[in-house]
Amino acid sequence: MIDKATVRRIIDTADIVEVVGDYVHLTKRGSNYMGLCPFHNEKTPSFSVNRQRNICKCFSCGKGGSPVNFIMEKEGVNYHDALVHLAKKYGIKIEEREQTDEERQQQSQREGMLVVNEWAMQRMEHNLTETDEGRNVGLQYLYQRGITAEAIKKFRLGYAIDKGQDLYDQAVKEGYDVQTLKDVGLCGESQQGRYYDRFRGRVIFPVLNPAGKVIAFGGRGIKGEAAKYINSPESLIYRKSNELYGIYQAKNSIVRQDKCFLVEGYMDVIGMWQAGMENVVASSGTSLTDGQIALIHRFTENVTLIYDGDSAGIKASLRGIDLLLSHNLNIKVLLLPEGEDPDSFSQKHTPEEFRQYVEQNEADFIIFKTNVLLKGSGNDPDKRSQAVRSIVKSLASISDMIKRSVYIQECSRLLNIPENVLIMQVKQARGEVVEEMRKKREYERIEADNTQVSVEDEIVEAIKTKPDTTTPQVQEDKFTHILRPLERNVIKYCVRYGMLDYGDEVDTDGNMRDIKVYDVVRNEMEADDMLELRNPIYQRIFDRILDMVPEYQQRRNEYMDSINDDLQEVFNQGLDKIASRQLPMDEIIREEEALKAEIMEMRRQKEVQFDKLYIGRLLSNDPDDELRHEVIEMINEKYTLSKYHTKNTKVEDESERLMDLVPRALDEWKDGVLLVKLKEAQSQLKDAVASSDHEQTMAIMEYMQRITEWRREFAKQIGERIILPKR
């Protein structure tokens, strides 16, 4: 593993202009650089690179980020490999931290597995084209299936000799470890202790990860074997749920086309590739998983699923799609003519005909599902209601509120159901869907924290009733649309300006000390039990910021020491200019004092700039993918003014208005929390009224009145959202 100091050095050294410049011709435009986006085809430059913030962004497709993020997306590699790539570019020696014995053993095992898999792939490639059996059996089969020599080479296809121990004997002869051969599934061991080749007599499909490493194999039987396919078992290097067949060959095309076709099997991928559709991957017959979807999401947000056009294909198209929708991907479905699969269809049509068929027949998934279910339900009320519930569940799986609203409008029209009814049903289903997804994903970071004493606890005690047994996370998710933007706004200020000086405070010993923006937020959260970050990604971001504090001052001091020589050089040049003008002594003194003030101001601006960029620069290179993307969005998000601002007024920079913006964001968050409390109390009030519990009803109404009064106070503090010019 790369040690922390080396990671920091790589991040500090990597210049986004230089990194992007290796892939894109950049032109200076103002303080930024512009170029053609390397992630999609365009004629007008929309890819902006900001050297000061050390980030880039395409204003058309949205891709970009920090140097690390850019390399991950462009090269299709993981975080570690992106760091290695940048280290090589800048000549930084990778200092791997000393590993534990367990880590060292696992790395050794992983490396051994990758080495033996690479050897096996090359061996079986050789078997296919350079042995009589391979040519007469394996190669003949592939040619009969319409696979070309070019595709065989591209996908590294091979053949395992139909002899019990051919691969095993050769591997042992060349010194490969027997246990490693068993662990990766190349060889097995009988009850009698005899080793055998698992893939013997089969055509071999190597599975490569995005970095091109051989992590597994699929073997296709060609002699009528009971098991048509056998696959490598899971191992240290292979988790089936995290991999997609063809991703290494397809990744660049997926990025260029900003679209991924998803099919079922090896032959489907190869057939479509031969038809010119290179941006295609396969889930290898398994139901889609979070890991596979996340892998696709690294390269594009647009996915088209291709299925057979028969009834089985239509049913398959309706399974597992909600998981894709929950990842905020844009999903389309393409049904092929009945009796066709991607492989057979591609062989019967030219690449141009295939592309035309896609353009004319792929359909938005939600609309497709709605039409299919309506057609299947006919005039049967029960079937129709089941269809509507299924559609509602899919709508509830969409995390983006705007996209969800658009689909609700369209489905309302197709289903002939009032939009407000669908909105209500989707809102009810949203919490259940999110909880179901989270359980399925075993998302351990998301836990409902019931340890703090909250206002709900007070009302429960006041009305002397049992707590609501609804799952806490479901209750929270019902109000995500209220709290998420408010929490995000607070964390956004911490990301952008967390280390900027905010003001002074008196500590417990009576001493004055500087406080930062993050201090203000932390102090408010510690002082007010209502304020806790319910959204796990925002909590992780804030935790990371707090983790940075111990070494922040040291890094700041190191930075300021590093610029002293430059400032001294500017000062000396200024003195030389003053001396060359032969001024009277009193003017020389005034000029020198002005020069000193100028240098001090330059130093102050450098300090402010360091503080302003410190958090964003580090978090935009964080190894946590979700966190990194969220931070980059916060950094790139433009500061928009209220619609009430005066057109001809020069408005202060956002960073100059933090003493207004941060308290306002905190007050709006508190008001949002109170609104959630009010809605929860309203729900409890309905139950109390329904059960004719007069005492409980009065207690809840009294509590709701208190909340309303608190919200009025916050409304006074928040005031109108008007940005006033500095006087």
N, C-alpha and C positions, 0 to 999 in steps of 0.2 A: 504494500500500500504506500502511496505517496505521502510523505510526512507533511504536517500542517504548514510548516515554514516554507516548504517548497511550493505548496499550493498557493500560498499567499504571494510568493515571489512571481509565480506564473501569472496570477491575476493582476498584480501590480504592473507587470512588464508588458503584458499583451495590449497593444494599441489597436483599437477597433478599425481605424482607417487602414492600418497596415494589414490586418488580418483579412478584412473584406477586400482590400486591394489585390490580394492574391487571386481573387475570383471575378472581380468586377472592375471595370474601368471607371474610376471616380473623377468627378469634376467638382471643383470648389464652387460653392454657391452660398455666399454670405458666410456665416460661421459654420455651416455644415458642408457635407459632400453629398453629391447625388450620383446615381448610376442606375443602370437597368437591373431589375430584381433578378437575382440568381435562382429564385425559387419558382418563377413562372415566366411564361413568354409575354413580353410586352415591347412596345415600340417607343413609348415615352417614359423616361426615367421617373420612377416613383420610389426608389430605394434610397432612404436618407440615412446618413451616417453622422453621428454627433461625437466628435472627439472628446469634448469636455466631459460629457456624461459617460463616454465609452460604451455607447449602445448604438444599435442600428434598427431600422424598422422600414418595412415596405408599407406604404400607405394604400396599396391596392389589395394585397393578399394578407397583410398583417404579420408576416413572418419577420424574424430578426432577433434582437436581443443583445446580450453581452458577447464578448469574444468566444467564451466557452459555449454559450447557447448557440451562437452562429455555427460553430464547427460541428456541434452535435447534430444540428438540423441539416447542414449542408453535406456532411460526410456520413450521416446516419450511424454515428458511433455513440457509445455511452459516455458518461461524465469523465470517467478515468481516462479513456482513450482520447477524449478531446483535450484534456490537460497534457497528455503525452505529446499530442500533435503540436500544441502551442509551445511546449518546452523544447521540442526539436527545432521549431521555427526560430526561437530566440536563443538557442544554444544554452539552455538551462539544464544543468545536470539533474536528473531525477534522483532525489534522495528518498529512497523507500524507508519508511519507519520500520524498526525491527518488529518482526511479527512474533506472535505467540507460537508455541509449539503446534497448537491445534491449527492456527492459520497457515503456518508453514507447511504442515502436512496436507491441508486441503489444497493449497496452491500447487504443491508438488503433484497431487493427485489430478487436479484440473489440467495442469500443463501436460501431464502424462497422457491423459485421456484425449486431449486435443491433438497431441503428436501422433498417437496411434490411430486416431480417426483419419487424420490427414494421410498417413501412410496407407491405410486401408482403402481410402477413396482412390488414391493413385494406383494402387494395386488392382482394384476392380475396374478402373478405367482401362488399364493395360489389358486385363482379361477380355474386355468387350471387343477391342479392336485388334489385338495382337495375338490372340490364341484361336485355334480352329474352333473349339467349342463355343467361345464367345461370339465369333463371327457367325457361325452356323445356327446358333440357338438364340442368344441374346440380341445380337445386332439384327438378325433376320426378323425377330419379333418386333423390334422397334420400327424397322422400315415398314413392316406390314401395318403397323398402327399409324403410319404417316409421319413419323418423327424423322426430321432431317439430320444430316451430319452436323450442320451448324448448331442445331438445338441440342444435340447430344453433347457437343463440346461446351456449349454455354452453360448447361445445367449439370455438367460433370457426371453424366450417367455412366453406369458400369454394369458389370456382370460378375456374380460369384460362381466360381467353378463348382459343378455338381459333384463334389467329392467330399466325403465326410470331414476331412481335416486339412484341406488344401490351404486355406487362409491361416489356420492355427499353426500348421507346421512351418509355413514360411515366416510367420510372425515370431515364433520361438527361435527359429534359425537366425533371424536378424536381431534378436536380443530384446524383444518387447515382453513386458511383464504379463504373465498369464492372468493375474487377478484383474489387471486393467482391461484386458480383452473381455473378461466376463462382465466387468462393471459397465462397460459401454454397450454390451449386448452383441458384440461380434461373435463371441463363442459362448457355448453353454457346456454344462457338465452333467453327464448322465448319472443315474443312481449307482452305476458300477464304477464311477470315477473317471470315465472316459470323456475327453473333450471333443466337441464337434462344432462345425460352422453353422450358425443359426440361419444365415441367408443363402445357403448353398442352392445352386440351380435357379436363382432368381435374378431379375433385372433390378439394378440398384439405383435408387434416387437419393443422393446425399442431401441432407438438410443443413443449410448454411445460415448462420446468424447474420445480422446486418453488417458485421465487420468482416464477413467472409470466412469465419472459422467453421469447420465441419463439426457439428454438435450431435448429429444423429443420422440414421439411414432408414429408408423405407425400402422393403423388398417386395417386388411384384412377382407372384408365381405365374409361370407360363406353361405349366404342364398339367393343369387341372387340379392343383393342390386344394385341399379342403379350405385352408386359409389363403384367400387371394392375396392379402397383404400381411406382412409382419413388419413391425417397427421396432426401433431401438427402445429399450426401457428408459425410464427417467433416471437421471444421474446427477452428479455435481455440475455437469455442463449442459444438461438438457432438462428443461421443464416444458413439457408439451403445451401447457396452458399459456406459456409466454412466447411461443414461437409461431411463425407462419412460413409455410413453404414458399420459396421464391422471393422472399423479401430482399435478399442480397442482390439478386438480378433485377428486381423491380424498383428499388428505392429511388434511383435517380430519375426514372421515368415518372414515378408517382409525384415527385416534387415538381418536375417540369410541367406535367399535365394538371397538377393540383387535384388529383383524383385517383382513387384506388378501386379496382375491380376485385371482388371477393368471390372465389369459387370454392368447390369442395375438395378436389383431388389433384394429385401430381399431374396427371395427363391433361386435365383441364387447363392448368397453368401453362404447360408447354404448348398445347394446341393454340391457345390465345396468343401466346408470345409469337408463334410462327405466323399468326394472322396479323401481326403488327401491333397487337394490343399488349405492350410490354409492361404496363402498369398493373399487373395482376398478381395476386397471392392467393394461397389456399389455407383453409383452417384444417386441412387433412382429415376431414370427416368428423371432427369433434364440434360440439357446441361452442360458440364463441365465448371467450372469457375476458375478464377485465385486462389481463396481461396482454392478450392479443390485440384488443381494441386500443390499449395505450400505445402499443407498437405502431399501429396504423396511424394513430393521432400524432406521432412524432413527425410524420411526413405530409399529412393532409387532413382536412376536416370533411372531405367529400368521399363518400363510399357508395358504390353501386354493387348490390348483391345479385349474382346471376344464378337462376334456378331453371330446372326443366319446366316446361309449360304444362305438364300433366297435373292431376289432382295432388299427387304426392309432392311435387315441386311447389305447388301453391301453398300447401300446408307447411312445408319446410320454410317457406319465405316468411311465414307469420310467427315462427318460433325464434326466440332469443333476440329479437330486434329491439325490445325495450331497453336492453342493456346498452346497445349502441346509442340509442336516443339519450340515455342518461349521461353519456360522455359528450353530449352536445355536438355530435356529428350530424352532417347533412346526409340522410340516407335515401337512396333510390333503389328500386327493384327492377330487374330486367328478366322477364320470362321468355324463354326460348320456345320455339314451336314444339308441340307435343312430340315426344320421342327423340328429341335432340338434347345433347349436353354440350357444354362449351367446346369440348374436343371435337366431337363429330360435326357440330355446326361450323366451326372454324375451317374444317377441311373441305366443306362443300361451298364455301363462299370466299371471295377475294377479300383482302384487308379492307378495301373501300366499301364493299357491300356490308361487311361486318360493322364498320363504323356507322354507316347509314342506318343499319338496323338498331344499333344502340341509341342513336339520336332520336329516332322515330318512336321507340318503344319503351325506353326506360321511364319509370314513373315515380313520382314522389311517394315514399313509403306510406305515410299516413293516409294520403288520398287513395292509394292503391288498396290498403287494408280496408278502408271504409267501403270502397266499392265492392271488394270481394265479399266482405261479410254481409253487406246488404243484399247482394245477389244470392248468397247462400241462405239467407233467412226468409226470403220470400215474404209472404203475408202472415207468417207465424209470429204472434206477439212475443212468445217466450224466446224464440231464437233471435228475434230482433232486439229484445232487451239485453240478451247475452252479448250480442254483437256490440251494442252501444257501450256496455260495461267494459268490454275488451278494448274498445277504441279509447274510452276514458282513461283506462290504465296506461295505454301508450302515450296519450297526451300528458298524463301526469308524470311520465318518465322524462319528459323534456325539461332540462334544467333552466334553459334560457327563457325568461318570462315573456320577452317580446315575441320570440318564435312561437312559444306556447299559445300566446294570445291570437296570433295570426292563424294558427292551425285550428283553434277553437272556432274562430269565425267561419273558416271554410267548412269544417265538419258540421257546424250548425246548419249551414246551407244544404249540405249533402244529406244530412240525417233528418232535416226538417224538424229540428228541435230548437226551441228558443236558446239564444246564446247565453242568457243569464242562467238557465238551467244547467247547461254544460259547464259553465264557469264554476258553479257551486259544486257540481259533482267532481270536477277535476281538482278543485281545491281540497275537497274531503279526501280524495284518493292520493293526493300528493304526499302527505305525511306517511301514509301506509307504504307507498311505493318506495320512498327514500329509505324507510326503515328496513323494508324487505331487501333492498339492494345492499344496504350496509351489512346486514346479517350475512348475506350471501358472500360478500367480499371479505368478511371477518376483519372489518376495518377497525383495528384495535385502538387507533388514536381517538376515535369518536366515542366518548363516554358521557353519559349524562351525570353531571356532578351535582349530587344532592347533599353535599356536606355543608354548604353555606346556609345560614339562616336568612331567609328571604321574606318578602312581603307576603308571598303565598302562605308561608308558614304561619304568619301572624293571623291571617284571615281564617285559616283552618282552625287555629286555636280559638279564635274569637267566636266562630260559629259552632264549635264543638261537634265537628263532623269528621268523618274519615277522609283522608287525603284522596285526591283523584287518582284512580288506579291506572289511568291512561299512561302508556309508555312515555316517559319524559321526552325522549327524542322526537316522538311523533308530535307531542304538544309543541315543542320548539319549532319543528319544521312547518307547522301550520302558519307560523308568523315569520317565516324566513324572509318573505317579501318586504316586511316592515323593518326588521333589524339588520339584514345583510348590508344594504347601502349605507346605513348609519355607522355600523361597525367599520365598514370599509373606509369611510371618509376619515375616521379617526386614525386608523392604521396607515392610511395614505400619507397623512401629515407626518407620522413617525418615520415612514420610509423615506420621504423626501427631505425632511428637515429635523429628524430626531436628535441629531447632535448639535444643532444650532442653539446658541444661548437664548434663553427665553426671558430670564430676569434673575432676581435675587430672592433668597428666602433665609429665614433665621432658623438655624438648627437647634437641637435640644439644649446645647450649651450656650446659646445666645450669640453664636457667631454667624456672620453673613456668609453665604456661599452661592455660587452661580448654580442655576438650575437649567437643564436642557428641556427641549420639547418633550422628549420621551419621559422625563421626570414628571412633568405636569400630568401626562396621561396615566402613568403608573400611580402617582399619588391619588388621583381621582378614583381609580379603580380600587385602591386599598382602602380609601375612606368611605366609599359607597358600595354596599353589598349588592345593590341593583346592577352595577356595572361589571359584567363578566362576558367575555367574548364567547358567544355560543358557536360561532363559525370556526371550525377547527383550523382552517388554513390561516385565518387572521391570528388565532392564538399562537400558532407555530411561528408566524412572522414576528409577533411581538416577543416571544420567548427568545428568538434568535437575536433580536435587537438587544435585549437585556444581557445575553451571553457575550455580546461584543464589548460591553462597557469596561470590563477589567483591563483590557489591553488597548483601549482607544487612546488614552492619554499618552501612552508610550509611543504608539505609532504616529500620533500627532506631533510629538516632540521630535521624533526622527525625521518627519517630513519637513518641519520648520528648520531643523539644522541643515537639511540637504539644500535648502534654497538660500541660506545665508550668503554663500559665496556669490550667487547670482545677484542678490540685492547689493552686496558690497561692490560688485563690478559696476552696476548701474550708478551707485553713489560716486565711485571714483571717476567715472566718465562725466558725471555731472559737475564734479569739482574741477575737472580739467577744462570744461567749457566755461565755467565761471572765471577761472584764472586767465583764460585766453582773451577775455573781453576787457581786461585792464580797467576794472571799475573802481570807484572810490571805496575806501574801507567800509564805510557804513552800508553801502549797497552790497558789497561782498558778503557782509555778515547777514543781511536780510535774505540774499539769494541762497546762502548756505542753510539758513534756518528753513526757508521754503523747501529746499531740496530734502532736508531731513524729514520734514513733515510729509513730503511726497513719498519718500521711501517707507516711512512708518505706515502710511495709508496703503501702499502696495503690499506691505507685510500683512496688514489687517485683512485686506481683501483675499490674500492667499489663505489665511487662517479660516476665514468664513467659507471660502470655496471648498477647502478640505472638509470642514464640518458638514457642509451642505451635501457633498457627494459621498461621504464616507459609508453610510449605511447602504444606499442604493448600489454603490459600486461592488460591495461585498455580496449582498443578497442577490444581485442579478447574476452572480456566478455560483450560486449555491447548488450543491448536488441534488437537493430535493426538487424534482422536475415541476411539481405543481406549485410549490412556493416560488421558484424562480420565475415561472411564467406570470404569476400573479403580480410579483414585484415589478417585473418589466412593464406590465400594463399600467401599473400605478405611476411609474416613472414617465412613461410616454404620454399618459393622459394629459390633455391640454387643460390649462386653467381657464374655465369659462366664466364670464361675468354675469351678474344678474341682468335680467332684461330691463331693469330700471336704471342702469348706469347711464351717465350722460355721454353722448357720442363724442363730443369734442374735449372731454376731460381726460388727461393723462392719468391713468390708474396705476397705483403702486404695484410693484412686483409682489407676487403671492408671499414670498418669504419675508417681506417687510410688514405683512399684515397678520402675522401669526398670533399676536396678542389679542386679536379679534377673532380670527378664524378658528383657532384651537378651542377656546372656551365655547364658542358657538357650536362647533362640532360635538363637543362633549355634552352640551345642554340638549342638542337635538337627539343625541343617542339616549340620554336619560328620558326625554319626552317619549321617544319610541318605546322604551322599556315600559314606561307607565301606560302607554297605549295598549301594549300587549297584556299587561296586568288587567287593564280595564276589560279587554275582550275576554280574557279568561274568567273574570268575575261575572261578566254577562252570561257566559255559558253556565256557570254555577248557579246563577240566579234563575235561569230557566228550569234547571233541575229542582231547585228549592220550591219554585212556584208550582211545578208539576206535582210535587209530593205534598203540597199544602203545608209546608213547614214554615209557619209565620215567623218564628224567632230567627230561623236561618235566613229567611228572605230579608228581614229588616237589617240584620247584621251585614249582609252582602250589599244592600243598598247604601247603608251608611259608609261602608268601605269604598264603594264606587264614587260616592260624593267626595270623599277625601282625595281620591285619585284625580278627580276632575279639578278640584281646587289646586292640587299640586301642578297639574298641567297648565292651569291658567298662570301660575307663577312663572313657570318655564317660558310660557309664551311671551310674557313681559320681558324676560331676560334675553330671549332670542331676538325678539323684535322683527321688523321687516328685513328681508334679505336684500339690503341695498348696500352697494359698495360706494362709499363716499370718497371724494378726492381729498388728498392731504392738503391741509391749509397751512 
